[in-house]
Structures are given as structure tokens and as C-alpha cells.
Amino acid sequence: MRHLTLNNKILLLLLCSILLVLLLVGTIFSTQVTRLHESSARAELISSADLLRGDLLTRTRHLIDSTIRIAQDEDILATLSLISRYQDAANYQPLVFDPEKRQLASTLEELLHSGGFNLASVYQSDGELIAFHAITAKGKGGGYQSYQEGKALFVPVNGVDSADLSKHLFHGFGELQHEQQSGQPAVKFRSGVGVATVVLEVTMPFTLQQSGASELVIGWLRLAYYLDHTYINLMSQKLGVSLAFVSEAGETSSEGFSTKRRAHEGMQVPQLQLGEETVSDIAWLASSDGFEAHLAVPLNGNQHIHLVLGEGTSDLARNLNLFARSVFWVMLLSGALVLPLGWYMTRRWVSQPVKLLTDVARGITKGDR
């Protein structure tokens, strides 16, 4: 530095300042882009969670409307009235009751296909199964419950193996499952068959009017949607985000999505409400490889399961971080090239001619020329 002239020192300081400005601009730009993406991802996940709430609310209304209509079906009421009055397990008459139950199972099958439900089942007033039909990811089928020598005997319809579908039923399903909400049957979430699957269901009694104002419960209707792997994949494609139901035992997620970050113990997770109010609050988790929004889904009892929405953890966030880092390195390399190139060009076309003119002027002053 001692051999540099004052002009060269000023020039060097100017070039270094330009380099520092480029580095600062690159750093600020990459940071702001990352923050902008995080803010955008959060807004997108909240919007997706609200759209999912809207879909579940639509299914809830469909369950309520269909349940009320089915509970007033005269053919089903006639079958249940016959069973409640005359069926005796010890002296069961298959020629009388089995055709009625088979027809009921077929009616439930038609109901599922027309309504898009996953499960429709009818129970006696004491909660014992009468007939059902189910559509699952592994297949579809149903049947009814007959009796032989006083013992319950499941009779499959359409050749379905009872072992694969019986686990979808709750035997002893009765009056304790029925709730009213604002004068209508209450739709509830229930833990499903799998590790982390959810059932959206409603239960309603079949009643007969008795003398006076009293009603006699002669059976129960259960109608449900399975929020299983098929539903999660469908909604994931529709919303454009990854989805998962996560419990302590495991998770059921959309294709290619794995929630690496479970909700921390003690973390406040807002509850998903199936009302008109939009989703505005989520439990937010962010890291270098993606973003997640957590909502708690209340199940039967005091249990909860986490609904997780993920924002492109494998591609979008990674590409954005790569872009931000690329901007930083481009700024750094640009500064590294500008410094020596500017030094050379300034010396070649500015410093040397000025020095030459200065030397000539000094020579003239001394009388050498």
C-alpha cells in the first residue's frame, strides 16, 4: 500500500466499497426472498386448511340431510318394526327375517352409491347389528346378521368375506352415540380402522310414534365418510398441498409426503371447527426444507389427531433456497471480477495518462522542455 499513489488508494477504496455494496444487496435480497416465500406459504396453507374445512362442512351437511331422509324411509321402518317386535335370537326364523335383512343390505348399498358415502349401517335398538354396506380402499361389500341355534351369524352379501369388513363396524352401537346439535343430529369425528385414519359420521334413531307424544326407538342408522388414504390423496391433488393425519402411533399421508416434524409437546395447536367461521389460526412449523401447518381434529372421547398441511418441502423450498444462494454467489463473484478488472482498466486508461500528463507538466515547469 505504501507504493500506491493517493489516486490509486482512492480508486481501491471505491472498488472495495462497490464490492461490499454488492454483497450487502445479495444478502438482503436472499433474506427477503426467503421471508416472502415463508409468508406466502403460510397464507397458502391457511387458505388450503379453510378450503378443507369447507369440504368437510359440505360433507357434514350432506350427512345430516341424508340421515334425516333415510330415517323416515317407510320400507326401512317397516323392516325394523318387524324385527323389533318379533325377532327372537333363541327361536330365530330365517325364512321370515333373512329376506328382509338382505333387502335392507341392498338398500344400503344403493344408498352409498347414490350418496357417495363410505359406510351405512343399521342396528337394533339395543345396538346389535342388523345390516350394513361399506366402501373401503380395499374393496366394497356388506351383509346382515342372522342367527343359528341362538348364536349370531354374519351373512355376507355379494360374496364378501366378513373378516375384512367386520372391523369397520361397532357392535353395541346404540343410543349413547346419538347427539343433537341445534335440533339436528350431530356429526362427529371418530378414530378409524387404520393407525391414523379418521371417520366423519352421524348417528340417528329410527322411531315410531306411540300414543300420545312419545316415540319408540326401534333401531339406529349410522352414516359415515372415511377420511382415509384415498380421501387424503384426493384433497391433496385438489388443494395443491401435501396432507396427513398424524397420531402418536403413526401417520396417514398423501403420496410422497412424510411429516418429519411432529407437533412439539405443549405446543398450542388450534382446533379445526366445522362451522361457518373461516380458519385463521394454525400451529406453524418452518425449517430450511419446508413448512407445515398443524390443526387438531377432535375425536371420540378426549382424543385428538393432528391434521398436517405441508408446502412443497421437496421442490419449492429447496429451489427457492438454491436461487437465493445463487444470487449471493453471483454478487460475490461479480465483485471479485469487478475489483481486478476495474483496477486494471483504471490504471490503463486513467491513472497512467494522468501520470504522464503530470510528469510532462512538471518537466515544463522545470524548463526541461
Summary of the structure (lengths in Angstrom):
residues: 369
radius of gyration: 36.1
end to end distance: 32.7
largest distance: 140.3
contacts: 1106
relative contact order: 0.14
helix: 47%
strand: 26%
